[in-house]
Amino acid sequence: MLAIAGLKAKDIMGFCLIHRIGVAAAVNASQDGTDMIEERSPLPTLQGQRIHLRPHREDDLSAFFALYSDPKVMRYWSFPAWTDIAQARDRFSTALLPPGANGIHAWAVAGADDALIGGLTLFSIDSSQRRAEIGYALQSAHWGRGHAQEAMRLALDYAFGVLRLRRIEADIDPRNQGSCRLVERMGFVREGLLRQRWLVAGEITDTAFYGLLQEDWDRHAQRA
Ligand SMILES: CC(C)(COP(=O)(O)OP(=O)(O)OC[C@H]1O[C@@H](n2cnc3c(N)ncnc32)[C@H](O)[C@@H]1OP(=O)(O)O)[C@@H](O)C(=O)NCCC(=O)NCCS
């Protein structure tokens, strides 16, 4: 269930290559005088060692549906696993839009062959408050290989370094050990328990609410 200043784009090149450097040209000033990326910038591809984050493509639909129809992947998600590809179409069309059109950054996580193996999304981006939420899922066949950590590092570098966000939040079912462990590995702090926050397929569940500040991420990056 789920649910970006300081650095310039060049500062994060050690972690990721931003292929569409056009984004750097779109940096402008936010209300507190710091630079922020313009929301109409195209979604960039972020290149990691083994995986990369790229914009969704029309031919991703069946892999997109397969991901969110796997009951294992959807066990702790905010809606039940899809059973019909028609259920995927609305969200897929949203995922295809550039960030400025819908206020979200929806990346496909892809392996060396460029096929979609997961998704990572920054959403509820509040430019004036400089905060956002993050959500992610990988096909279960790819779990436990560090791919999620790699995807998170790329997205968090982008969120803090390029989008110049200040705080990122994650809303996680406390029973979702893999997800809790993942965000803790990234330096997120568990800030509280929100009781009975979700009702999904008749099951009422709590939220473990996590937050990561830009300064937490800077400290985390220094240790890594
Ligand atoms: C959460 C998810 C993305 C993690 O993916 P992953 O590729 O297995 O994660 P990684 O291999 O990068 O591992 C991240 C850390 O979590 C740990 N971990 C992964 N799965 C775990 C599990 N089921 N139980 C306990 N720890 C787990 C790993 O050991 C690693 O910690 P370590 O470096 O200290 O060993 C994946 O399990 C998933 O897609 N789940 C379904 C969708 C979902 O629940 N998304 C989150 C919604 S809030």
The ligand as an SDF file (V2000), in Angstrom:
LIG
                    3D

 48 50  0  0  0  0  0  0  0  0999 V2000
    8.4040   -4.3530   -1.4070 C   0  0  0  0  0  0  0  0  0  0  0  0
    9.1700   -4.8950   -2.6120 C   0  0  0  0  0  0  0  0  0  0  0  0
    9.1910   -3.8230   -3.7200 C   0  0  0  0  0  0  0  0  0  0  0  0
   10.6130   -5.2430   -2.1700 C   0  0  0  0  0  0  0  0  0  0  0  0
   11.2810   -5.7070   -3.3380 O   0  0  0  0  0  0  0  0  0  0  0  0
   12.6360   -6.5550   -3.2730 P   0  0  0  0  0  0  0  0  0  0  0  0
   13.2500   -6.5260   -4.6540 O   0  0  0  0  0  0  0  0  0  0  0  0
   12.3740   -7.8610   -2.6830 O   0  0  0  0  0  0  0  0  0  0  0  0
   13.5360   -5.7240   -2.2900 O   0  0  0  0  0  0  0  0  0  0  0  0
   15.1080   -5.7870   -2.1820 P   0  0  0  0  0  0  0  0  0  0  0  0
   15.6250   -7.1000   -2.7130 O   0  0  0  0  0  0  0  0  0  0  0  0
   15.6900   -4.5330   -2.7770 O   0  0  0  0  0  0  0  0  0  0  0  0
   15.2780   -5.8260   -0.6080 O   0  0  0  0  0  0  0  0  0  0  0  0
   15.0350   -4.7270    0.2220 C   0  0  0  0  0  0  0  0  0  0  0  0
   15.2530   -5.1370    1.6850 C   0  0  0  0  0  0  0  0  0  0  0  0
   14.0600   -5.7560    2.1730 O   0  0  0  0  0  0  0  0  0  0  0  0
   14.3380   -7.0960    2.6260 C   0  0  0  0  0  0  0  0  0  0  0  0
   13.1740   -7.8950    2.2750 N   0  0  0  0  0  0  0  0  0  0  0  0
   12.6520   -8.0740    1.0190 C   0  0  0  0  0  0  0  0  0  0  0  0
   11.5570   -8.8560    1.1370 N   0  0  0  0  0  0  0  0  0  0  0  0
   11.4110   -9.1660    2.4610 C   0  0  0  0  0  0  0  0  0  0  0  0
   10.4600   -9.8970    3.2100 C   0  0  0  0  0  0  0  0  0  0  0  0
    9.4190  -10.4940    2.6280 N   0  0  0  0  0  0  0  0  0  0  0  0
   10.6110   -9.9660    4.5390 N   0  0  0  0  0  0  0  0  0  0  0  0
   11.6240   -9.3410    5.1720 C   0  0  0  0  0  0  0  0  0  0  0  0
   12.5590   -8.6140    4.5380 N   0  0  0  0  0  0  0  0  0  0  0  0
   12.4490   -8.5280    3.1840 C   0  0  0  0  0  0  0  0  0  0  0  0
   15.5900   -7.5040    1.8850 C   0  0  0  0  0  0  0  0  0  0  0  0
   16.2820   -8.5280    2.5720 O   0  0  0  0  0  0  0  0  0  0  0  0
   16.3550   -6.1830    1.8800 C   0  0  0  0  0  0  0  0  0  0  0  0
   16.9210   -5.9100    3.1510 O   0  0  0  0  0  0  0  0  0  0  0  0
   18.4930   -6.1690    3.4070 P   0  0  0  0  0  0  0  0  0  0  0  0
   19.2550   -5.3810    2.3560 O   0  0  0  0  0  0  0  0  0  0  0  0
   18.6940   -5.6930    4.7910 O   0  0  0  0  0  0  0  0  0  0  0  0
   18.6740   -7.6520    3.2320 O   0  0  0  0  0  0  0  0  0  0  0  0
    8.5090   -6.1840   -3.1590 C   0  0  0  0  0  0  0  0  0  0  0  0
    8.4260   -7.1100   -2.1270 O   0  0  0  0  0  0  0  0  0  0  0  0
    7.1300   -5.9630   -3.7470 C   0  0  0  0  0  0  0  0  0  0  0  0
    6.9860   -5.5790   -4.9240 O   0  0  0  0  0  0  0  0  0  0  0  0
    6.0690   -6.2390   -2.9480 N   0  0  0  0  0  0  0  0  0  0  0  0
    4.7050   -6.1440   -3.4580 C   0  0  0  0  0  0  0  0  0  0  0  0
    4.2380   -4.7290   -3.6670 C   0  0  0  0  0  0  0  0  0  0  0  0
    4.2960   -3.9570   -2.3860 C   0  0  0  0  0  0  0  0  0  0  0  0
    3.9010   -4.4430   -1.3400 O   0  0  0  0  0  0  0  0  0  0  0  0
    4.7680   -2.7050   -2.5060 N   0  0  0  0  0  0  0  0  0  0  0  0
    4.8640   -1.8370   -1.3630 C   0  0  0  0  0  0  0  0  0  0  0  0
    3.5450   -1.2980   -1.0050 C   0  0  0  0  0  0  0  0  0  0  0  0
    3.7070   -0.2920    0.4760 S   0  0  0  0  0  0  0  0  0  0  0  0
  1  2  1  0
  2  3  1  0
  2  4  1  0
  2 36  1  0
  4  5  1  0
  5  6  1  0
  6  7  2  0
  6  8  1  0
  6  9  1  0
  9 10  1  0
 10 11  2  0
 10 12  1  0
 10 13  1  0
 13 14  1  0
 14 15  1  0
 15 16  1  0
 15 30  1  0
 16 17  1  0
 17 18  1  0
 17 28  1  0
 18 19  1  0
 18 27  1  0
 19 20  2  0
 20 21  1  0
 21 22  1  0
 21 27  2  0
 22 23  1  0
 22 24  2  0
 24 25  1  0
 25 26  2  0
 26 27  1  0
 28 29  1  0
 28 30  1  0
 30 31  1  0
 31 32  1  0
 32 33  2  0
 32 34  1  0
 32 35  1  0
 36 37  1  0
 36 38  1  0
 38 39  2  0
 38 40  1  0
 40 41  1  0
 41 42  1  0
 42 43  1  0
 43 44  2  0
 43 45  1  0
 45 46  1  0
 46 47  1  0
 47 48  1  0
M  END
$$$$
